[in-house]
Amino acid sequence: MEMSLDITARKVLEDKLKRAEKKYHAIFRNIPNAVFVLDKDSLDIIDCNQTVEALYGYAGHQLIGTSFLDLFDPSERDQYASQLRAFTVINQARNLARDGAPFYVDIRLAVSEHDPGREVLLVSASDITKRLETERKLIQAGKMATLGEMATGVAHELNQPLTVIKTASRFFVKKIDRGQSIAADVLRTMACEIDTAVDRATKIINHLREFGRKSDLSVERVQPNAVLRKAFDLFSKQLVLRQIEVVWDLDPDLPEIMAEPNRLEQVCINLLLNARDAIEEQAEKDPVAPRRITLTTRRHESMVAIEVADTGPGVPPPLRGRIFEPFYTTKKVGKGTGLGLSISYGLIKDFGGTIQVANAPGGGAAFVISLPAVKDQDV
């Protein structure tokens, strides 16, 4: 007794399933990004693709069974362990290759089911080291351009302590040439003036050196009011020479934010430069127009806002969508590079914030930076 069953449809489905598995296996193995499959609880590596070897220097079998956290610096593993379990995106994470060389990756995470009842983390890591290095060079170029624009004000700032030193030294030389003695109280006063002038010049030079150095990629807790005041100190003589009034309206209880202070200062200086140029542009059209910059900080729920408003001509609505584009500038030829606002936009975005432009009350432009406030439990 024989019985035959037609299993053609089943065989066709099995062949389709095998082809689909083969196709998706090939995609997983050869996708340009490094991809890991991690145990959701232990963060141990269950599987990885071939790109991992090109990026990290390890063969796949060398990593399977090890902890994904071993690819991070030992001092940062606890920090990233909590982030891997809590976030779906981790930007600019620092990893270590097999030879110990550091590099930076953007990490994307998703929860998936590996075996029935077993959840895993799918981790995609894309190398952004070259992009960050290019950005750092662009940011540094922007700093040098900013320092060039501030050269006149810095020279005036340095000239004041040098004048004090020169005046005191000429006084001493005249007294010596005439064979005259100098009273002790006068000598002490002049020496103190020289000492104060040297300290002032040293502070200016150190500030310029610190601003001009290459910034680190790491962020830290920063007080926005302090950064804004520091940026103004470097820029104040620019405004005094042009008779521009500065109005301060700072929240004294402002919370800290997470940022790189040198880069945040660069953003503030860029906005001050733009405000200065806008006011001078308006003054050419209307000599009696107010010359004022208003600096404001506020807390709005979980965000901190820094606002730089001017009394210039403002930014027309059609241009607001383009003003943060690289090399786009509304200034006259030779007046600007078109990099300042573009660099500022990228830096604020890296800090998890936004920067927008609107019309200030009474005319002019108001640039508003919004950054997340640090919570008490944040590290």
PyMOL commands that set and color helices and strands:
alter all, ss='L'
color gray80, all
select helices_A, chain A and resi 8-30+51-56+60-63+68-71+74-86+129-149+151-177+184-212+224-241+261-285+317-320+340-350
alter helices_A, ss='H'
color red, helices_A
select strands_A, chain A and resi 34-39+45-48+89-96+102-115+118-127+220-222+245-249+257-259+292-300+303-310+354-359+365-372
alter strands_A, ss='S'
color yellow, strands_A
deselect
rebuild
show_as cartoon
